[in-house]
Amino acid sequence: MSDQQSRPTQNPSLLTPSPTLAEGPPPLATGNEWVALPAIDGATGGVRTMEVLSMRALGSLGVAGSPDPWAAPGHSGGPAAGGESPGSASEPPPLLRPFLRVGDEAVALGEAPVQVAWLADWVPRLAWEAEGLRLEATYCAPIGHRGWALQLAVTNGRPSAVEVAVGVEGRWATLVYSLFRSRPMPVTRTCQPDPWTGSLALEAAAGWPVLGWAIGAAEAAPILEVPPSADSVQFTLGRSLTLAPGATEAATFFVGVAPELDGARTTVVDLRRRGWDRLLEETLAWLERRRQVLGDEALEEVVNRNLFFSHFFACGRTIDTEAWVAVTSRSPRYYVSAAYWARDTLLWSLPGLLLVEPATAREVLRFAFRSGWKHPGMHAQYITGAVLYPGFELDELAAYPVALGRYLEATGDGTLLDEPEVRAALRAFPAVLEELAGPGPLYPTFLDPSDDPPPYPYLTYANALLWRGLRELEAIYDRLDDAPLAAWARETAARLHQAIQATCVVDGPFGPMFAWAVDGQGAFTLYDNPPG
């Protein structure tokens, strides 16, 4: 094969640009299947936004303390699996922020030394030491519940009793819609104390309710202030305490979310009835059962926090339909958040989901075959399965059988093959490939794994991944006792393997090597593409 490595000329404006990153200290992140907290400030404990997925909105809705919460200089442009560095003073105003007052004087938490610990590698706890007092803030998004909780525990290290006030300051400036880019929604915000549930009930509406949320204290007779404000809904919720020397007291706050206000305030009631201790204990037990034990404590912390981040930020349940969906990320810090990409979900996230919770992996596969398969191989899709960003990518098509085979191997759960959408996709796969086939045995792609047109239509990586998918299909068809389809998969895989070896191996600078892309007629290019 001749050495023709020049890339065909392309219009740079049509290529996918890499975002310019303004790296700042990474915030902390936690959440559950309902609520994501992607940015907790490691210096002040402020919660920048509270994110929920919405099928009706086709993306993520963020309750935010700033009209543009992701435009701060500290924004890094990509998801983080938490971190222990303090937050930046330039961060935008948070939605919620803990406070501690001694008399009329507020303790400057952002200036006090802070320690960050992780309970079961996913529940963050911040601790400040200042003026002879210790404040611990623990953020728990209990598994299976439509909300989260914050406990603030104060310990008096002084030799005499002290009177303090501890609680949260709230500032709701806007509802932010995130799908790729984030932008504020023109909604009407309401806030009212609710005597029955003992909570502060809040709602965003645009003709009809878009999202409801509520916050309430576990303890009786809380401090509650709702001062008037022109540009935001502001409130203070807290507790006054008299602490003897060495004593520790806590103020606990529960936050509920729902499609509208009444569901949110009654969710707070449910969380209060269950109580902080029970919710935290159940959550930590769930996490501990799923932690990976590696024999290296430091490595375990990094691995497990990233596994839990993948589990809770790569998928979730929509607030309005309760359906499981898979997304690029539930964090708007990622520049293409809240969309469905088969590659990201089925090749990158699914292995981690299988390690943490196979039941979640099953729900993600059901979503992929129910919604994603509406347009198999499409570059980017809404969580409904409709096309978001057109363009066929061969590796995203191949991801379906690869992921299905990986799930079956890891779990042995063949009942997934009985799902109507899965069975229909398995029957349709030969026709999809036949429609895609070019003049030769290799299969073309319109976009490469970094979402740009490749210099030549046949990518070695994508065809090799498809070969792997065909091998998985052969085993699946055998499992279903479908001899004709099993034979088709076996023969197609054999032809493709032969074509890859014959067409994609070229003369490289150090000898024979696989090309990145070929035209099937002798031209090729050498390249390394990180996504594939």
N, C-alpha and C positions, 0 to 999 in steps of 0.2 A: 504494500500500500504506500502511496506517495505521501511525503511529509508536507501536508498543506494545513498549517496551523492558524492562519490568519482568520480572525473573526469577521464575518460580514458586517458592514457598516450598519449601525443602528442609531436611531434618534435618541440622544441621551435623555430627553424630556419624557420619553415613553418607558424608561427603565424604572425599576423600583429603587428609590434612593434609600440609603442607610440614614436613619435619623441622627442628627447631631446631639450628642449626649452632654448634658450639663451635670456631671456626677456630683451628688451630694451624699451626705451620710444616709444609708438606707434606713427607711422606717421599719417598724415591726409590722407583721401581718398575721392575722388569724381569722377564723370564720368557721362556719358549718355549711351544710348543704343549702340553707336558706339565706344566710347573711354573710357577706364578706366585709372584713375591715382591712383594706389593703394598705393603710398608712396610719399607723399609730406612732406619734412622735416619741422617739426614745429619750428625749430630754424633758419634755413637759407632760407626756402622757396624753396629749391631745389626739382625738380621733378625727382625722381629716374628713372622711366621708364614710357613710354606711351604704353598701351596695347590695341591690337585689336584682335578680333577673326577671324580666317581664316578657312573656310571649307576645302580648299585645303591642308592646313597644319595640319588639324585635331585638332587644339588647339589654343593657344594664341601666338601672335607675339609681342615682346616687343622691342621698340626702347630705347636703354639703353646707359648711359654714362660710363658704366663699363663692361668689358667682363664677370664678374660674379656678377651682381648687388644684388643677394639675399644671398650672402655668408658672409655678414657683421656680426660682433658680435651682432649688434642691431636687427638682424632678429629674429622674435619671432616664426615663423613657422606656424602662423595661421592668418586668416583674421581679420582685425580690422575695426570697423565702425567709424574710425577717432579717434582723441584724441587731447588733449590740452597740452600734455607734449612736451617740446622741443626735437628735434631730437638729435641723438648721433654724437659726433665728429668723431666717427669711421665709419660712413656711407661711402659707396663707392661714387666716383664722380658722381654727378647727370647728367642727360641729359640736363636739363635747370636749371639755377639758376639766380634769380634777383640780380642786382648790383645797388649800388648808390655810385657815386663819387663826391667829392667836390674838384674841381681843379684836381690835379693829385693823390689825396689820396682817396682810397676806404674805405667806411664805413664798418666795420666788422659786418655784420648783425648777424652772429652766436654768437657774444659776446654781442650784444645789448639786452636790455629787449624787450620781444616780447609778444604781446597779440593776442589771437586767438578768433575770433568770427565766428559764422555760420549764414549765411543769409538763412532763410527758412530751417534751419537745415541741409543743404546739400552743400551750396556754401561756401567754407572756405575763410576767410579773415584774413591775418596776418598783424600786425602793429608793427613797430619798432620806438622807440624814441632814437635818437642819435645826438649829436652835434647840438642841436637846430633844428633838422629836424625831420619830421615824414614821414615814408614811409608805405603805405598800399598796399598790394598785394592781389588781389582778383582773384580766380580761378573759372571760369565758363565754364562748359561743356553744351552748350545750347541743350535743348531737341529737338530731331529730326534732328540735324545737325552733319555732319561727321567731327567733330573736337572740338576744345575748344579754350578758350581765357583767356588771363592774362592781367589784368590792374594794372599798378604800378602808384600810385598817391603820389606825393611829396608835402608836405606842409612846407613852410618856417616859422619857429617859431622864427627866429632871428630878431633883431631890424633893420637890414639892408639887402639889396638885396644880393642874393647869386647865383653863377653860379654852376649848377650841371649837371651831366650826369646820366641818369637812363635807365636801359634796362635789357636784359638777356644775359648771357653767355651760349653758347651751346657747348656740347661735346658729339658727337655721336661715341661711341666706337664699338658697335656691335648691331646685331639684335639677340635677345634671343628668343628661342623657348621654350614654357612651355606647358607641358602635364605631369601631376604628377611632374616630375623633370624639372628643367630649364637647358638649355645648349645653348651656343652660336652657331649661324649658320655660315657656311663658305660662306659668301656673299661678293659681291663687293659693296662698298658704294660710291656713287657719291654725289656731292654737287655743285650747281651752282646758282649764282644770276640770277633771271628771270626778265628782264626789263619790260615786258608787265604786269605781275601781281604784280610787285613790291615786290616780295617775294624771299626767299631763298628756292630753290627746291632741295629735297634730295630723293634718291632712293636706295633701296637694291635690288640687282639682283643676280640670280644664273642661268645664261644662259638666263633667261627671268625675267621680273620684279616680285619681291616677295611682295614688299610694297613700296609705295611712301608716302612722307610727305613733308609738306612745312610750312614755318613760315614767316609771314609778319607783318609789323607795320601799324597801322591805320593812323598815322601821316606822312606827307610828309618829305622828306629829312632826313631819319633816319641815324644814325651811322651804318655802316656795315663793319665789318672786318672779313676776312676769312684767318687766318694765316695758312701756311703749317704745317702739323703734320704727323708724320710717323705712329702713332698708332690709331689716331682717327680723325674724322672730327670736327674741332673746328670753332666757329664763335662768334662774338659779334654783337648784334643788339640793338640799343638804340636811345636815343634822348637827345640832349643838351638843357638845359632850363636856363633861367634867371628868378628867382623868387623874386618878391617884398615881403616885410615883410607881413606875413599873407596870401600870395597867395598860391594856390594849382594848380598844373598842372599834367597831366597824360600822360603816354606812354602806349599804348595798343597794344597787340600782338595777332595775330590770328594764330592758328595751324590747318592745314587741313590734313586729311589722306585719302588714296585711294589705290586701288590695284597697282597703278603705279604713276609716277611723274606727268603726265599731269592732272590727276584727282585731285591730291592733291593741285597743285598750283591753279587750277581754283576753288577749294573749298575755298581756302583762299580769292579769289576774291569775292565769294558769301558772305562769312562772313563779309568782309570789307564793302560790299554794304549794308548789313543789319545794321551793326554798333553795337558797344558795348552796348549802352543804350537799344536798342530794344531787343537784344539777352538776356541781363540780366533781363530786365523787363518781357519778355515772360517766361523765365525759372523760375523766382521767383513766377510769377503768377501760373504757372503749379504746382509748389511745394506747394504753399499755399493752393490751392484748394484740395490737397490730404493729408495735414497734419491732424493728429488725435488730436482733442481737448479733453484734459483730466482734465482740471481744475488745473493742477499742472505744472507750467512752467518748472521746472527742469526735471520732469518725461517726459513731452512732448518732450523736446529736445533729451533725450536719446532714447525714443521710436521711434520718427520720423527719427532720423538719422540712426538708425538700420533698420527701414523699408525701407528707401531710399537706404541704402547700399544693402539690400537684393534685392530690385527691380533692381538696376543697376549692381550688381556684381553676381547675380545668373542666369542672362540671358542677352542676347544681340543679336545684328545683326552682321553677318559675313561680313567682309569688301569686300569679293570677290563675294558672292552670294546674299547678302542683306537678307538672310533668318534668322528668329529668331531661336535661339538655347538656350537650358538650360544647365548650367554647375554647377559643384561643387562650383567653385569660379573663377572669372576673375582675382583674385589677385594671383600671384605666391608666395606670402607669405604663402599661404595655400599649404601644402605639397602634396596634390593630386588635383591640380588645373586643370581647363579647360576640365574636362571629364564630361560625363553624368552619374549620378546615380539617378535612379528613386526615391529612398527613399529621397535623399536630395532635389530633385526638387519638387516632388509631395506631400510629407508629411511635409517637413520643410519650403520650400520657398513659396509654393503656397498660404498658408493662408495670408502671408504678401503681396504677389502680389495682392490678392483679395482686401485687404484693400487699397492699393495704387492706383492700376489701373487694373480693371477687364479686360480691353482689352488686356493688357500684359499677364494676366493669361490665357486668351483664346489662345493667340499665343503660350504660353508655352505648353498648353495641346495639341494643334494641332501638335507641334513638338514631344511631347512625344508619341502620337499615330501614327504619321507618321514615326518617326525614332526609338524611343526607343522600340516600340512594335515589331520591327523586332526580338528582343530577349527578350520577357517579363520575368522579374525576374532576368535578368543577372546582375551580380555584378557590373561591370563597362563597359561603352560603349564609343566609340568615338562619336563625335557630328554628325557623319553620321549615327549612329545606329549600326555600326559594333562592334563586340566584342573586348573590350580592355583587360579586366581582367576576364577570365572565372570563373564561379561558380554561381550556382542558389541560390537565396535568396528569401524565400517565402514572406517576408514583402515587397520586391520590386515589386513582382507580385501583391500583394493585394493593393499596393499604387495606382494603376491605377483606379479601381472603386471607391476607397475612395476619390481620388482627383476629379474625375468626378462628384460624388454626391455632394461634397462640393461646387464645382463651380456652379452646377445647383441650389443648395439651396441659394447661395449667390447672384446670378445674375438673376435667372429665365430665362436664355438664352438657350432655348431648341434647337436653330438652330445649336449649336455645335454638336448635335447628328446626324445632316444631313451630317456631314463631312464623306466622304467615308472611311477614315482610322479609324475613331471612330466607325462607324457602323460595319466595318469588325471585329474590336477587340471585340465588344460586342457579335457578333455572334460566335466568336472563343473561348470565355472564357470557356464555358462548356467543350470543347474538351481539352483545356490546363489543366484544373483541372483533367479531367479524366485520362490524361496521367501521371499526377503527383501523383495520389492517390496511397496510400500504401495498405497494407492488412486491415487496420482499418479505422475508420472515420476521424482520424487526418491526416494532410498533412505534409510531411517531408520537410526539407530544407537541402541543402548541406553546406551553410554558414550561420552564425548568423549575426545580424545587425552590429557587429563590424568586419565583413568580415573574420571570422575564422570558421573552422569546429566546430560545437557544440559537447558537450560530448554525446548527444543523439539526434536523428533526429527530434524529435517533440518539437518545441518551443511553449510554452504557448502564449507568446506575438504575434508571427507571426500568429498562428492559430486564436487568438482573432481578430487580424487585418483583417484576411481573412473573418471571420464571419461578421465583419462590412462592408467589401467590398461586400459580398453577399447580405446583407440587402440593400445596395445602388443599387446593380444590380436589385434587385426585383423592387424597385421603378422606376428605369430607364426602365426596360422592360414593366412595367405597363404603363409608359408614352408613350411608343412606341406601345401600344396595342398588345404586344406579350405575350399572355396568357401562352403558353407552357414554354417559357423561364422564365417568372415570377414565374411560379409554380416550375420550377427546382431550381431557386435561393432560393425561400422560403424554400423548403424542404431540400436542401443542407445546408442552414444556420441553420435550426432547428437541423439536425443531428450533425452538427459540434458543436453547442452550448452544446448539451447534452454530446458529447464526451469530450469537454473541462472540463465540470463540473465533469464528472465521472473519468477522467484519470489524469487531471493536478492539482487537489486539493490534497495536501499531508499533512502529519503530520509534521509541522514545529516546531521550538524551542518554539514558543508561542501559538501553536495550529494550526488548519487547515489553509493552505495558498496555494497560487498558486506556483508551481515549476517553475523553469526557463526552464528546458528541461526534457523530459521523453522519455523512450524507448517503452512505450505502454505495457510493461510486468511487471511493478512494480518498475523498477529502475528510479531514478530521481536525479536531482541536483538542489540546491538552489543557486541563483546567481542574481546579478543586473547588467544589461548591459546598459550603458548610451545611446547608439544610439537607443535602443528599449527595 
